[in-house]
Amino acid sequence: MAVGVFDLFSVGIGPSSSHTVGPMRAAAVFAGELRDAGVLGSVASLRVDLYGSLAATGRGHGTMTATLLGLEGYHPELILPEEVEARLAAIAETGVLNLAGASGEGVELPYAVEDMILHPLTVLPRHTNGMKFAVSDAEGNIVREATFFSVGGGFIVREGGENAAQQELEESKKELPLPFRTAAELLGRCQSKGLGISDIMFINERASRSEAEIREGLLHIWSVMEACVETSLMREGVLPGGLRVRRRAPDWLERLLKEDKDRNDPKYWQEWVNLIALAVNEENASGGRVVTAPTNGAAGIIPAVLYYALNYAPGMDKASQKNRDDVVVKFLLTAGAVGVLYKEQASISGAEVGCQGEVGSASSMAAAGLAEVMGGTPGQVENAAEIAMEHNLGLTCDPIGGLVQIPCIERNAIAAAKAINAAKMALWGDGTHRVSLDEVIVTMRETGKDMSDKYKETAMGGLAVNVVEC
């Protein structure tokens, strides 16, 4: 299928879409294939190899534990936080993995995190986030093996299936009523049909879902974002992983409620935006339930900017619930349309292009969504997305200790403010501008290629080596 809004916004667990969600999804696919092929009964041993960035920062990003859960047959969009804790505790205590066990048809094998084989200095040709699975019978004969790549945002690609997958993608685009790959094509669609960017995306989504399903699905995505914030605001203490990073969101909320008692004083808009972004990413850092938007490392930006749209955009204080729901749907559809451009022309993987592909793309998507719901023309919306990415170009991914905490959590709040400013700047213009969104996306992709691997989610450069972890 062509990339759609529900591919870019999916429910999963933290802390990383490419290092947690993707590996879990790949492992679950492999386990499901073993079950469906009827070969589980002959499996006596398991081997998992992690390569490149997955091996270099896998421990801090929860790659190994997520892979174990996937091998048991759990999918990131379905598993509940309490199930995560229960299964990981059981595996750690017994040293036994129930391969494909989530389906009730599993086979128990002695296997734990320590049994995974790490190759941090070996990068497979397709992508730096590579992983191989192999199961053998009692005589040591390989029963089945597969290689997957986690290419960002929870998306996975199978080795040997790229050509078929690409062909399927191209065929599915032909079935879309209004396909687009570039911003120029998207704007052309808007002009020829007299529609907004969210309208174009909505029409394409209707090729695979009903109007009611699209609306219900997007409102569900927003409800999970809100629940993530509420859960985070009730948690205190420090984040896991050894850096002893203190959760700030609960204290910030207490102070904000004292200073902005009615929660509607416009002078506090940035404090509320900061709070939402921090809360989401603190929850993500603790392995909680979040919405990949379009990645986990950048999960706080879109909910923070959407919160701004619902609470500080003109007229929203008197809007009905239906109108507020309309804003959510329009915002996410527009943000999704811009996300498609990044997936088509560049990357949203920090391990491939640095944090400009995660935080930068999320900021760009959020700016477009805000500009759309504030009445922007397609040209102004495209300009907002361009401004936001232009000022995130070159952003490195250098997490301390391989954890999605420093600088990731604060970076979401900063990028959310950038998105809001980008939308405001675009709306003060007429939509014409010197640098196009397509040019900025291509520049981001080329900058990522030129960027040293030290700054692409390997924890081998930048803050990751210049700051003492303990």
C-alpha angles and dihedrals in degrees: 000000000000115000109275139181093268090055091055093043112044133150115247144132131275160288103036135009094205097037101034111018096038096048091046090050092048093048091048091051090051092048091048091052091053090052095045092047090054094234100118092099092062096049114110103159142021133210126192122185122190121198139196117339093002089061096038097054101012097114095053092043096049094243097142097048092043090052091052091053091048092050088054087058101258119142121211095233093053108035117097123223092246090054090052092054094044097049096043091049090051093049092047092049099045103026087225126126120201100216109215087349096141088077092055092246101087134137121224117234132176100250138132142159092282091061094064115104115227126207104179094164096046117085117189115225098251101052141338091247099072130155134177129203127194133170125193136193127240091277092054096254114144109247097184138346137182141176122216135182124210101215101182138288092043092297115139132197125197121222110249091019097077096096093046091045092049091048090050090049092052091047092050090052089057088058093055115100093224110018121185136175102176135041088245090058091046093051089047090055090050092050096046094047099035090234138131125248092256089052092055091050091047092053090051092048089054088067088076105019140036120252090252092051092050093050094044092047095051093046088051089053089053092047090054089050090052092046090051090056093047092049092048093049090059095053122087135176128054133325119253123256108070102275090099092222108177120228107244103178098084092051092045091052092052092051093045093051089054094050100035101034096170094041091228107090104123092212089072097052094110093049090054092046090050090049094052093048093047093046094052094047094044087055090047091050090055092053094255130151112285141156114253100232095194091311134005094241088060096035096120099058102072096043090048093051092042088052087054091050092051096045109029107026113107113278097007093113089068098035122122120239090255091054090048090051089050089055091052092051095046093045095051094044091053093045088048092053091055090045089057089058091056093047091048100045107024136354142278093205117114089201090058106038106006128248091314085078092053111030091023095054092043091051090049092048092048093049090053092048092050094047090051096051090045090060102265122162118240089261092052092047091051089048091052091052091048094050092050095051095040089063094047095052113130095019108158130216106226108147115185110244090359087281124136091234115080118069093353102075098051090038089066092056092048092048092049090056089048090053093052092048091047091054092048092049092049092049090054088057130065097243097264116116140157101241119052126217090241091056091051093048092051089047090052091051093049092045089054091052091051094045116105114253087238087076099045107086097292098111087228099114146027118019090352091071102025097056120068108234098216 
